[in-house]
Structures are given as structure tokens and as C-alpha cells.
């Protein structure tokens, strides 16, 4: 059974940084691409970033490109989201997800419970 557990969320001031982690278990982590999504109250879920099974290539949503960095450590079964230059509009629950193939063009199969990120102005 695949489990994804996010951590690292919290309250940060605008302009600050935060790193989210997502620990995966249940199947061979290095065989699947990973992604981060977010959902703010009253809004639809938004794609944030994705990384292929090997770590490259990566892909980013337009609203975070240049500020956020996705990476993974296959030895630790963990994917990270480094967030910098945070804005109040980045406030949301952040979810990690695991795909069904090595490549970021696949479908997401499993989701974590989410971690809250709040950016104060």
C-alpha cells in the first residue's frame, strides 16, 4: 500500500522560504515520477511541480516557476519542494502525489494528506 506523508508546512512571512518534504513508502520510489499540487480555500487544485523518476526533467506551474524547486532523493524515498520568495497567494494546502510511470507525462495514482502553508503579508 502506497503512503505519502508530507511535512514542513507552516507559517512564514512574505518573501521568506520554506521546504516541504514528502516521504513515500509502499513501492519502488525510484520507478515513479512525483508531483506537488496545492489548493487554496475556494479554489481548484493547482499543479505546482513535477519531477521524473530519475530527477530530470522537471516541470513547473507558471505561478511558481523561478521561485520553487522540486527535487528528489531516491535513496531516502523523499521528494522535496523548496519554496522561495513566498507570496500571500502561495497560501494553500500542499499535496504530493505519485505517478504511474517514470515520466512526468503520466497520470497521478496516489496522493498524500497535505500540509498547510500560510504566507503572511
Order of alpha helices (4+ residues) and beta strands (2+ residues): beta-beta-beta-beta-beta-beta-beta-beta-beta-beta-beta
